[in-house]
Amino acid sequence: MNIFQMKAFIETAQAASISKAAHHLHLTQPAVSQQLQSLEKCLGHQLFLRSNKGVKLTEYGNIFYSYAQSFITLWENLQNDLATVEENHTSLRIGTCAAIGQYALPCALYLFKQKKPQLSVSVQSFPSLQILGQLREHSIQIGFIQNGCDLKDFNYSPVLKSRFILAAPPSTTVTSLDLTDLHTIPLICSSDDSDLKKALRLSLLEYGFELNLLTPLLELDGIESIKSTV
């Protein structure tokens, strides 16, 4: 039993046709038939009922189908992991939330590259939840996220702390505000699905304040957009 027989079996089962499976696999029909016959001989059971209309899984074939799918998935994961190990020697893939990627990370990467000039580094910005998903899939090797995510399945370490600042134009005469005063000012903040908004919501909850009670004048993507508007 080998991986080629597994792939021929799955393609044939899904297409219900040996000729269509051969087309998908870029093989001849006799070559696929031979793979299937070898597989049936190895297992000692007939996997397909063959007719002029195509093929249909037998009871044994239905049982074997789920195992074959699992085997192919494991094989593909193995291939990806082996490729990742090989690639890790020469490259580093980083996913970061926008705030860290715009301000904190560039300088740190510049210093890092001075120590590791042979390493190819790529950086992409994503929402924090998407970064965690890419870490699970091994699409990236390091992720920088903002607080508020479930990290129980990850090894992690806090790298920096940030604070929220209420910025106002130079013409503003107000020198201090309470949280309750936020209802009275034309507030501009980040959009609901942003990591920044989620972190702000958690920070305000520590003081017993619900961010959802506010009705912002504008919701924008990115800190720079907010600064420019103010």
N, C-alpha and C positions, 0 to 999 in steps of 0.2 A: 504494500500500500504506500502511495506517495502523494505529494501535493498536487501533481498534475492530474492524477486520477480523481482526487477530491474536487478539483475545479471543474473537471469534465462532468462529474456527477451532478454538481450543483447547477451548472449552466443548463444541463439537459433537463433536470427536474423543473427548473424555472421556466424554460422555454417549451417544455413538453414535446420536444423535437430534437433529434440528434443532429439533423442538418442545420437547424437554427443555432444550436449550441456550437457546432463547428464554425459557423460564420462568426459568432461572437468571440470565439477563442482564436480565430484566424488559423484554423487547422482544417484538414480534409475530414470528410465524414467518416471514412474508414479508420482514420487515426483516432477519432473520438470513440468510435465503436470499440476499437481495440482496448482503449483505456478502461471503458466501462466493463468489458468482458473480463479484463484482468482483475478489476476491483471485485466483481461478483465472485470470481474464482477464489480470490484471497479471503473473502468473507464467508464463502460457502453458501450464499443465498442469492436468489434472483432479486434484483432491485427494481427492475422495470418490466412492465408488460408492454410488449412491442406489437404494433399493428400498423396498417397502412395509413391510419390517421395520425400517427405519432406514437409517443410513449406515455406511460402512466406509472406512477410509483406503486410498487407492491406494498404490502403491510411491512415487510422488512425494509423496503426503501424509505417509507415514512419515518420509521424509527431511526434509520441511519442518517436521514436528512438533517435533523437537528444537531446530531453529533458532528456531522461534516461542516456545518456552518460554524460551530464553536471552534473546530479545529482550524478552519481558515482564518477566523478572527485572531486566534492565538498566534498563528503563523505570521500574520500581517503585523501584529503588535511586536512580535519578536524581531522581525525585520526592521521595523521602525526604531526599536530600542537599540539594536546593534548599530544602525546608521547614526543614531544620536550620539552613542558613545564615540564613534569614529569622528563625528563632526565636532564634538566637544573639545577635542584637542586643538582645534584651530579657530573656533568661533564661539561667540557668546550672544545669545538671543535674550533680550530684555523687554519685558512689558511693563509699562508704567502708567499710572493715572496722570491726567493732564497737569495738575498743579506741580507735582514732583518733576515731571518731565520737562516743564518749561523753566523752572527756577533752580531746583536743587541738583538735579542730575547732570546737566552739561558740564559743570566745573569738575564734579567728582569723576566723570568719565574721562575728562582731559588728563587729570592726574593719574588715573588708572592706566590709560594708554601709554603714558610715559614709562610705566613700570612693565607693561606687557605689550610692547609694540608689535609683536608677531600675531597677536590675537585680533581677529576680525569681530567687531562689535556692532550689532544692529539693535536699534531701539524703536519701539512703536508704542503709541499711546492708545489705551483702551479704558473703558470703565472698569472699576475694581472687580466686579463679579465676573466679567469676561476674562480678566487676567487670571483669576483663580481657575476658570475653566480651561484656559490654555496651559496652565501649569499641570493640570490633571492629564491633559492630552500630550504633554511633553512638547508642545509647540514652542514654548519658551522655557528658559532655564532659571531665570530670576524674575520675580515680579515685585513691583513697588505699588502698594495700594494705600488707600486711606482707611481710617478706622471705621468699624461698623459692619465688618464681614465675619462670617463664621470660619474660623481658622483651625478647627479641631483636627483636620486631616493634614495639616501642613506644619513643617518646621519654619518658624518665623522669629524675627527679632526686630524690635522697634529701632528705627534708625534716626528719627528726628521728631520733634514736636513743633506744631504750628499753632498760631493763635488767630482768632478772627478779629478784624479791625473794622469799625464802622467809619467809612471814609465819606467826606463831604467836600463840596467845592469851596474855594478860598473865601467866597462871599458869605459863608455861613457864620452866624454870630453865636450859635449855641455852643457852649463849652462843655456840657455834660448831659447825659441822658440816662434814664432808667429803662429797664427792659419793657416796662409798661408803656413807655413813650413811643415805642416802635409803631404802635397803632396810628400815631398822629403824623408821621412823616412819610413822604413819597419814597418808599423803599425800592431799591433795585438790587436784585440778587440773582444767583445762578438758577438754572432751570431745574425742574423737579427731579429729573433722572440723573443729575450729575452727582459725582462723588462729593463735591464741595457742599451741595445742599444737604446730602445725607449726614455728613459730618457736622454741619451746623445744627441740624435738627437734634442730633445726639447731645451736642454741647449745651444747647438751650434746655434740654430736658433735665440736665443735671441741676438746673436752677428752677425747675418746676414750671418752665415756660414752653408752651406748645407753639411751634413754628407755624403749624397749620392755621392758627388763629389770625395770622397776618394775611393781608391782601396786597402783594407787591404791585408797584406801578409797572415794573417791567421784570421779566425773567430772561436772562441772557446766557449764552454758552461761553464760558471762559472768563477768567479773571481780567484779562486785558480788555475785553469788551465792556465789562462793568466799569473799569477804571476810566476808559475813554468816554463812556456815557456820563459819568459823574463829572 
